[in-house]
């Protein structure tokens, strides 16, 4: 075996050691034409995982790092020509056992398991690029690749590729991270980086590894390790030309022989354009084992990938109704002591009781995924959640202990676990609180105008092509928001109140967010424009610890703080006002409001039952419609209120046109072909403008501007058609309305001679 790595071209190089490790899987087959020679093929096994996130302990369906190591060692024992590789996010967003020790237990156990090479994921940058290159890389024995990560200063760059040679066959790995990286981590921590698109970097380096120039590296087989992935496990999603991953898959050149992906935490196993495109899910629940058979003479090869589960689900044996998870691999005795020591350390630090909860605090959920792999409670970052709002409340409280803030925003991706009532009376430990917010962000206060507050809320709807179309912010209880889910981009937010008072676009408000959001993370770019920024020095986790110390017990607030309100206002007399409501229920098993009531101008307007069906990726659960007539005395700007029995109480302004009526004084007999005079009056409680028409039997004979005389009426004449038959006909005078007044009409009969 002959491993090597480098950053191609004239840019500075940063070399690292290598080691081996086992990880997740998927089943697939790809082949090229076999060699005409009857040479014995060289067989290489490629074991891959992705999105491990420090799940070093066994906890079904996660197998734990010791069992993963056993799986890898078994494959390596059968075939020494084995590479253990990963597609990023091996550290970061980790469970408390690893988090509390800055992921050192994960790095050490991956070293022991023999991980050899990995792409960097976005979570490798959680603590900034400096932490990655100065702390993580010296600890890791594997090669971290980042072909599309370039530095703008003297900082060392990550290698672009890594190769290993088995029996004369060289397999090369190119690593890249999603180019959404600047929006996924604190921009301040990667200010010295430029992120190329993974597609451009992958094609460039794959070409270099295939150009027969040994000076820039050569490989017989090129595997792309990329921390970017499909939005769903379907083949259509992996090739969607409107998504980043689809563009990568469709645009990868012929020198890339396989794509090992991650980032979206899904397991899929496709063959696209003749190459494997795989991902092994998340958290060490699965690993992929790709068998590559290469003709040593022609270099023709076949590839077959299989996804392996770390557990086998055994059906329940009556009378039990619960299936059993049986581990497929024993723990590696060389890795187990690392995990055991980490667990002991975390237990000591994490068992401290902070306080209690009276009920579950949950993240929002989507509909269950049947699978494979099945997920009965998939997270929905586009939905309002009790825990998101609670964290915002805690951070506002924390900011006000030594400073001042009025508004708090919390990004859903920064919340990685629920707080559950459990069987211990709702005790919340340090470890549980740390699992909710594992990123150790500090709290930043800043000034935003009311207009900027609105812009931040508008940015919950992510840019086109984002893997998650909506990122629903947790907000503090004093802040209430209405939005139109059908509104145009940038114009969806229709109402914002703070402690019941409408937010003034020109006024200045003090806002607290975590340091990730403060730098514009998750595409909340307006927060980067805040002024008078102050780092409170308080870490988000410590703020939660302090809150429980002061308040002892937390109860979920079941009031919705952001509510969808879409109104269809009348334009003509007799039309009704339609109020479409949404986002009035939580999605994670909380108590349901069931109904919502609407008020208009402070008076009851109607009520509706709420549909509790979850709409994936959105917050549209809890939908209903109220349709009713607007009282004639209610017009102009009015307040529309929405309430539920669980405490939701939001309002927004709605403009309603004033009523109008038409009165006509005219002869009820007329002659064909002659002029017919009418005296018309349009009445409304406010000034009338616009025009009106005169029609006979639906045929418009004239359109006239509304220009009343002193008596409030206007006289007009129309010529009746000669073609009118003798007898009864209908005259209709219709006022067309205006921007402030409803249209109206009146009809009467005439006799034509």
ZIQUIKA-V551689 format. One record per backbone hydrogen bond with DSSP energy under -0.5 kcal/mol. CO is the residue of the C=O (numbers start at 1). NH is the residue of the N-H. E is the energy in kcal/mol with one decimal. If there is no record, write none. Layout:
co->CO nh->NH e->E
co->CO nh->NH e->E
//
This chain:
co->4 nh->163 e->-4.5
co->6 nh->8 e->-0.6
co->6 nh->160 e->-1.5
co->6 nh->161 e->-2.1
co->20 nh->115 e->-3.9
co->24 nh->48 e->-0.5
co->24 nh->287 e->-0.9
co->24 nh->288 e->-9.9
co->28 nh->305 e->-3.5
co->30 nh->303 e->-5.0
co->41 nh->43 e->-0.6
co->42 nh->44 e->-0.5
co->42 nh->294 e->-2.9
co->44 nh->46 e->-0.5
co->44 nh->292 e->-3.3
co->45 nh->47 e->-0.6
co->45 nh->83 e->-2.6
co->46 nh->290 e->-3.1
co->47 nh->85 e->-3.2
co->48 nh->288 e->-2.5
co->49 nh->87 e->-1.7
co->51 nh->283 e->-2.9
co->52 nh->55 e->-1.4
co->53 nh->95 e->-0.6
co->54 nh->56 e->-2.1
co->56 nh->65 e->-1.2
co->56 nh->66 e->-0.6
co->57 nh->59 e->-0.5
co->59 nh->62 e->-2.2
co->62 nh->59 e->-2.3
co->64 nh->68 e->-2.0
co->65 nh->69 e->-2.4
co->66 nh->70 e->-1.6
co->66 nh->332 e->-1.1
co->67 nh->71 e->-2.2
co->68 nh->72 e->-2.3
co->69 nh->73 e->-2.9
co->70 nh->74 e->-2.4
co->71 nh->75 e->-1.7
co->72 nh->76 e->-2.8
co->73 nh->77 e->-2.4
co->74 nh->78 e->-1.5
co->75 nh->79 e->-2.4
co->80 nh->82 e->-2.2
co->81 nh->45 e->-2.4
co->83 nh->47 e->-3.0
co->83 nh->85 e->-0.6
co->84 nh->116 e->-2.5
co->84 nh->117 e->-1.2
co->85 nh->49 e->-1.2
co->86 nh->119 e->-1.7
co->88 nh->51 e->-2.4
co->89 nh->53 e->-2.6
co->90 nh->54 e->-2.0
co->95 nh->98 e->-1.3
co->95 nh->99 e->-2.9
co->96 nh->100 e->-2.6
co->98 nh->101 e->-1.1
co->98 nh->103 e->-2.9
co->99 nh->102 e->-2.1
co->101 nh->104 e->-1.9
co->103 nh->107 e->-2.2
co->104 nh->108 e->-2.8
co->105 nh->109 e->-2.2
co->106 nh->110 e->-2.4
co->107 nh->111 e->-2.2
co->108 nh->112 e->-2.1
co->109 nh->113 e->-2.0
co->110 nh->114 e->-1.1
co->110 nh->115 e->-2.2
co->111 nh->20 e->-0.5
co->111 nh->114 e->-0.6
co->114 nh->21 e->-2.7
co->116 nh->143 e->-2.5
co->117 nh->86 e->-1.4
co->118 nh->145 e->-3.0
co->121 nh->124 e->-0.9
co->122 nh->125 e->-1.5
co->123 nh->126 e->-1.4
co->125 nh->128 e->-2.0
co->128 nh->132 e->-1.6
co->129 nh->133 e->-2.6
co->130 nh->134 e->-2.5
co->131 nh->135 e->-1.9
co->131 nh->136 e->-2.2
co->132 nh->137 e->-2.8
co->135 nh->139 e->-0.9
co->136 nh->139 e->-0.8
co->136 nh->140 e->-2.0
co->142 nh->144 e->-0.5
co->143 nh->118 e->-2.7
co->143 nh->145 e->-0.6
co->144 nh->159 e->-0.6
co->145 nh->120 e->-2.1
co->146 nh->149 e->-1.6
co->148 nh->150 e->-0.6
co->148 nh->196 e->-2.4
co->150 nh->194 e->-2.9
co->159 nh->146 e->-2.8
co->160 nh->175 e->-1.6
co->161 nh->6 e->-1.8
co->162 nh->173 e->-2.9
co->163 nh->4 e->-2.7
co->164 nh->171 e->-2.9
co->165 nh->2 e->-0.7
co->166 nh->169 e->-2.4
co->168 nh->170 e->-0.5
co->169 nh->166 e->-3.1
co->169 nh->171 e->-0.5
co->170 nh->172 e->-0.5
co->170 nh->220 e->-2.1
co->170 nh->221 e->-1.7
co->171 nh->164 e->-2.1
co->172 nh->223 e->-3.0
co->173 nh->162 e->-1.9
co->174 nh->225 e->-3.4
co->175 nh->147 e->-3.7
co->176 nh->227 e->-2.7
co->178 nh->181 e->-1.4
co->180 nh->183 e->-2.1
co->180 nh->184 e->-0.8
co->181 nh->184 e->-1.5
co->181 nh->185 e->-1.5
co->183 nh->522 e->-7.0
co->186 nh->189 e->-1.5
co->186 nh->190 e->-0.6
co->187 nh->190 e->-1.0
co->188 nh->191 e->-0.8
co->189 nh->129 e->-2.5
co->190 nh->193 e->-2.1
co->192 nh->152 e->-2.7
co->194 nh->150 e->-2.5
co->194 nh->196 e->-0.7
co->197 nh->201 e->-2.2
co->198 nh->202 e->-2.9
co->199 nh->203 e->-2.5
co->200 nh->204 e->-2.1
co->201 nh->205 e->-2.6
co->202 nh->206 e->-2.5
co->203 nh->207 e->-2.1
co->204 nh->208 e->-1.7
co->205 nh->209 e->-2.1
co->207 nh->210 e->-1.1
co->208 nh->211 e->-0.9
co->209 nh->219 e->-2.4
co->212 nh->214 e->-0.7
co->213 nh->216 e->-1.6
co->214 nh->217 e->-1.2
co->221 nh->172 e->-3.6
co->222 nh->257 e->-2.5
co->222 nh->258 e->-1.0
co->223 nh->174 e->-2.4
co->223 nh->225 e->-0.6
co->224 nh->226 e->-0.7
co->224 nh->260 e->-3.3
co->225 nh->176 e->-2.0
co->226 nh->228 e->-1.6
co->226 nh->262 e->-0.6
co->227 nh->178 e->-1.5
co->228 nh->262 e->-1.2
co->234 nh->238 e->-1.5
co->235 nh->239 e->-1.1
co->237 nh->240 e->-1.0
co->240 nh->243 e->-1.7
co->243 nh->247 e->-2.2
co->244 nh->248 e->-1.9
co->245 nh->249 e->-3.0
co->246 nh->250 e->-2.7
co->247 nh->251 e->-1.7
co->248 nh->252 e->-1.3
co->253 nh->256 e->-1.9
co->255 nh->257 e->-0.7
co->257 nh->276 e->-0.7
co->258 nh->224 e->-2.9
co->259 nh->261 e->-0.6
co->259 nh->278 e->-2.6
co->260 nh->226 e->-2.7
co->262 nh->264 e->-1.1
co->266 nh->268 e->-0.5
co->266 nh->281 e->-2.1
co->268 nh->279 e->-2.1
co->270 nh->277 e->-2.6
co->272 nh->275 e->-1.6
co->275 nh->272 e->-2.7
co->276 nh->259 e->-2.8
co->277 nh->270 e->-2.6
co->278 nh->261 e->-3.1
co->279 nh->268 e->-1.6
co->282 nh->285 e->-2.4
co->284 nh->63 e->-1.9
co->285 nh->310 e->-2.3
co->287 nh->25 e->-2.0
co->287 nh->308 e->-3.1
co->288 nh->48 e->-2.0
co->289 nh->291 e->-0.6
co->289 nh->306 e->-1.4
co->290 nh->46 e->-3.0
co->290 nh->292 e->-0.6
co->291 nh->293 e->-0.5
co->291 nh->304 e->-1.8
co->292 nh->44 e->-3.2
co->292 nh->294 e->-0.6
co->293 nh->302 e->-1.9
co->294 nh->42 e->-3.2
co->294 nh->296 e->-0.6
co->295 nh->299 e->-2.1
co->300 nh->295 e->-3.3
co->301 nh->32 e->-2.2
co->302 nh->293 e->-2.2
co->303 nh->30 e->-4.7
co->304 nh->291 e->-3.2
co->305 nh->28 e->-5.3
co->306 nh->26 e->-0.8
co->306 nh->289 e->-2.5
co->306 nh->308 e->-0.5
co->308 nh->287 e->-2.1
co->310 nh->328 e->-2.7
co->310 nh->329 e->-0.5
co->312 nh->314 e->-0.7
co->312 nh->326 e->-3.1
co->313 nh->315 e->-0.5
co->314 nh->324 e->-2.7
co->316 nh->318 e->-0.6
co->317 nh->320 e->-1.8
co->321 nh->323 e->-0.6
co->324 nh->314 e->-3.6
co->324 nh->326 e->-0.7
co->325 nh->327 e->-0.5
co->326 nh->312 e->-2.9
co->331 nh->333 e->-0.5
co->332 nh->335 e->-1.4
co->332 nh->336 e->-2.5
co->333 nh->337 e->-0.6
co->335 nh->338 e->-1.1
co->335 nh->339 e->-1.4
co->336 nh->340 e->-2.9
co->337 nh->341 e->-2.2
co->338 nh->342 e->-1.9
co->339 nh->343 e->-2.7
co->340 nh->344 e->-2.2
co->341 nh->345 e->-2.2
co->342 nh->346 e->-2.6
co->343 nh->347 e->-2.7
co->344 nh->348 e->-2.0
co->345 nh->349 e->-2.1
co->346 nh->350 e->-3.3
co->347 nh->351 e->-1.5
co->350 nh->431 e->-2.0
co->352 nh->430 e->-2.1
co->355 nh->428 e->-3.2
co->356 nh->554 e->-2.3
co->360 nh->362 e->-0.6
co->361 nh->419 e->-2.3
co->362 nh->386 e->-0.5
co->362 nh->387 e->-1.9
co->364 nh->380 e->-2.3
co->368 nh->370 e->-0.6
co->369 nh->375 e->-2.6
co->375 nh->369 e->-3.0
co->375 nh->378 e->-0.7
co->378 nh->366 e->-2.7
co->380 nh->383 e->-1.3
co->381 nh->472 e->-2.7
co->385 nh->389 e->-1.9
co->386 nh->390 e->-1.9
co->387 nh->391 e->-2.5
co->388 nh->392 e->-1.7
co->389 nh->393 e->-2.3
co->390 nh->394 e->-2.6
co->391 nh->395 e->-2.5
co->392 nh->396 e->-2.2
co->393 nh->397 e->-2.5
co->394 nh->398 e->-2.7
co->395 nh->399 e->-2.3
co->396 nh->400 e->-1.5
co->398 nh->401 e->-1.3
co->398 nh->402 e->-0.5
co->399 nh->403 e->-0.8
co->407 nh->512 e->-2.7
co->408 nh->476 e->-1.0
co->410 nh->474 e->-3.1
co->411 nh->414 e->-1.3
co->412 nh->415 e->-1.7
co->414 nh->416 e->-0.6
co->418 nh->420 e->-0.5
co->419 nh->361 e->-3.4
co->421 nh->424 e->-0.6
co->421 nh->426 e->-1.6
co->426 nh->357 e->-1.9
co->427 nh->429 e->-0.5
co->428 nh->354 e->-3.4
co->428 nh->355 e->-1.4
co->429 nh->433 e->-2.3
co->430 nh->434 e->-2.5
co->431 nh->435 e->-1.8
co->432 nh->436 e->-1.1
co->433 nh->437 e->-1.4
co->436 nh->416 e->-2.7
co->441 nh->540 e->-3.3
co->442 nh->515 e->-2.1
co->443 nh->536 e->-2.6
co->444 nh->513 e->-2.4
co->445 nh->534 e->-2.6
co->446 nh->511 e->-3.2
co->447 nh->531 e->-2.0
co->448 nh->509 e->-3.2
co->449 nh->453 e->-2.3
co->450 nh->454 e->-2.1
co->451 nh->455 e->-1.9
co->452 nh->456 e->-2.6
co->453 nh->457 e->-2.0
co->454 nh->458 e->-2.3
co->455 nh->459 e->-1.7
co->457 nh->460 e->-1.3
co->458 nh->461 e->-1.6
co->460 nh->462 e->-0.8
co->460 nh->471 e->-2.8
co->463 nh->466 e->-2.0
co->465 nh->244 e->-0.6
co->469 nh->462 e->-2.5
co->470 nh->472 e->-0.5
co->471 nh->473 e->-0.6
co->474 nh->410 e->-2.0
co->476 nh->479 e->-1.7
co->478 nh->499 e->-3.0
co->480 nh->497 e->-2.5
co->481 nh->563 e->-2.6
co->482 nh->494 e->-2.2
co->482 nh->495 e->-1.7
co->483 nh->485 e->-0.7
co->483 nh->565 e->-3.1
co->484 nh->487 e->-2.2
co->488 nh->491 e->-2.6
co->492 nh->484 e->-3.0
co->495 nh->482 e->-2.6
co->496 nh->503 e->-2.7
co->497 nh->480 e->-2.5
co->497 nh->499 e->-0.5
co->498 nh->501 e->-1.7
co->501 nh->498 e->-2.9
co->503 nh->505 e->-0.5
co->504 nh->450 e->-0.7
co->504 nh->507 e->-1.1
co->505 nh->451 e->-2.1
co->507 nh->450 e->-1.8
co->509 nh->448 e->-2.5
co->509 nh->511 e->-0.6
co->510 nh->406 e->-3.2
co->510 nh->407 e->-1.8
co->511 nh->446 e->-2.3
co->512 nh->409 e->-1.6
co->513 nh->444 e->-3.4
co->514 nh->518 e->-2.5
co->515 nh->519 e->-1.1
co->516 nh->521 e->-2.0
co->517 nh->520 e->-2.5
co->520 nh->523 e->-0.7
co->521 nh->524 e->-1.6
co->523 nh->525 e->-1.6
co->524 nh->527 e->-1.2
co->525 nh->528 e->-1.1
co->526 nh->529 e->-1.4
co->527 nh->530 e->-1.3
co->531 nh->447 e->-3.2
co->534 nh->445 e->-2.6
co->534 nh->536 e->-0.8
co->537 nh->539 e->-0.5
co->538 nh->443 e->-2.2
co->539 nh->543 e->-2.2
co->540 nh->544 e->-1.6
co->541 nh->545 e->-2.2
co->542 nh->546 e->-2.8
co->543 nh->547 e->-2.2
co->544 nh->548 e->-2.2
co->545 nh->549 e->-1.8
co->546 nh->550 e->-1.7
co->547 nh->551 e->-2.6
co->548 nh->552 e->-2.5
co->551 nh->553 e->-2.9
co->552 nh->356 e->-2.6
co->554 nh->358 e->-2.1
co->556 nh->558 e->-0.7
co->561 nh->481 e->-2.7
co->563 nh->483 e->-2.0
co->564 nh->582 e->-1.9
co->565 nh->567 e->-0.5
co->566 nh->580 e->-3.4
co->567 nh->569 e->-0.6
co->568 nh->578 e->-2.2
co->571 nh->743 e->-2.4
co->572 nh->575 e->-2.1
co->576 nh->578 e->-0.5
co->577 nh->628 e->-1.9
co->578 nh->568 e->-2.7
co->578 nh->580 e->-0.5
co->579 nh->581 e->-0.6
co->579 nh->626 e->-2.4
co->580 nh->566 e->-2.8
co->581 nh->624 e->-1.7
co->582 nh->564 e->-1.8
co->593 nh->595 e->-1.3
co->594 nh->610 e->-2.8
co->596 nh->608 e->-2.2
co->597 nh->643 e->-2.3
co->598 nh->605 e->-2.9
co->598 nh->606 e->-1.6
co->599 nh->641 e->-2.1
co->600 nh->603 e->-1.9
co->603 nh->600 e->-2.9
co->606 nh->598 e->-3.3
co->608 nh->596 e->-2.3
co->610 nh->612 e->-0.6
co->611 nh->622 e->-2.1
co->611 nh->623 e->-1.4
co->614 nh->616 e->-0.6
co->615 nh->618 e->-1.7
co->621 nh->584 e->-1.1
co->621 nh->585 e->-1.2
co->622 nh->584 e->-0.6
co->623 nh->611 e->-3.0
co->624 nh->581 e->-3.6
co->626 nh->579 e->-3.0
co->628 nh->577 e->-2.8
co->631 nh->634 e->-2.1
co->633 nh->635 e->-0.7
co->636 nh->656 e->-1.9
co->638 nh->654 e->-2.7
co->639 nh->601 e->-2.4
co->639 nh->602 e->-0.5
co->639 nh->641 e->-0.6
co->640 nh->652 e->-1.9
co->641 nh->599 e->-2.1
co->642 nh->650 e->-2.2
co->643 nh->597 e->-2.6
co->644 nh->647 e->-1.4
co->648 nh->644 e->-1.6
co->650 nh->642 e->-2.9
co->652 nh->640 e->-3.1
co->654 nh->638 e->-2.5
co->654 nh->656 e->-0.5
co->656 nh->636 e->-3.7
co->658 nh->742 e->-3.2
co->661 nh->683 e->-2.8
co->663 nh->681 e->-2.7
co->664 nh->666 e->-0.5
co->665 nh->679 e->-2.0
co->668 nh->751 e->-2.5
co->670 nh->753 e->-2.5
co->671 nh->674 e->-1.5
co->674 nh->720 e->-2.7
co->676 nh->718 e->-2.3
co->677 nh->667 e->-0.5
co->678 nh->680 e->-0.6
co->678 nh->716 e->-2.4
co->679 nh->665 e->-2.7
co->680 nh->714 e->-2.4
co->681 nh->663 e->-2.9
co->681 nh->683 e->-0.5
co->683 nh->661 e->-1.9
co->690 nh->706 e->-2.9
co->691 nh->736 e->-2.5
co->692 nh->704 e->-3.1
co->693 nh->734 e->-2.0
co->694 nh->701 e->-3.3
co->694 nh->702 e->-1.2
co->695 nh->732 e->-2.7
co->696 nh->699 e->-2.0
co->698 nh->700 e->-0.6
co->699 nh->696 e->-2.3
co->702 nh->694 e->-2.3
co->704 nh->692 e->-2.7
co->705 nh->707 e->-1.0
co->709 nh->712 e->-2.1
co->713 nh->709 e->-3.4
co->714 nh->680 e->-3.1
co->716 nh->678 e->-2.9
co->718 nh->676 e->-3.7
co->718 nh->720 e->-0.6
co->720 nh->673 e->-1.3
co->721 nh->724 e->-1.3
co->727 nh->752 e->-3.3
co->729 nh->750 e->-2.5
co->730 nh->697 e->-3.0
co->731 nh->748 e->-2.2
co->732 nh->695 e->-2.4
co->732 nh->734 e->-0.6
co->733 nh->735 e->-0.5
co->733 nh->746 e->-2.0
co->734 nh->693 e->-2.3
co->735 nh->744 e->-1.5
co->740 nh->658 e->-3.0
co->741 nh->738 e->-2.5
co->743 nh->573 e->-2.9
co->744 nh->735 e->-2.8
co->746 nh->733 e->-2.7
co->748 nh->731 e->-3.0
co->750 nh->729 e->-2.5
co->750 nh->752 e->-0.5
co->751 nh->670 e->-2.3
co->752 nh->727 e->-2.7
//
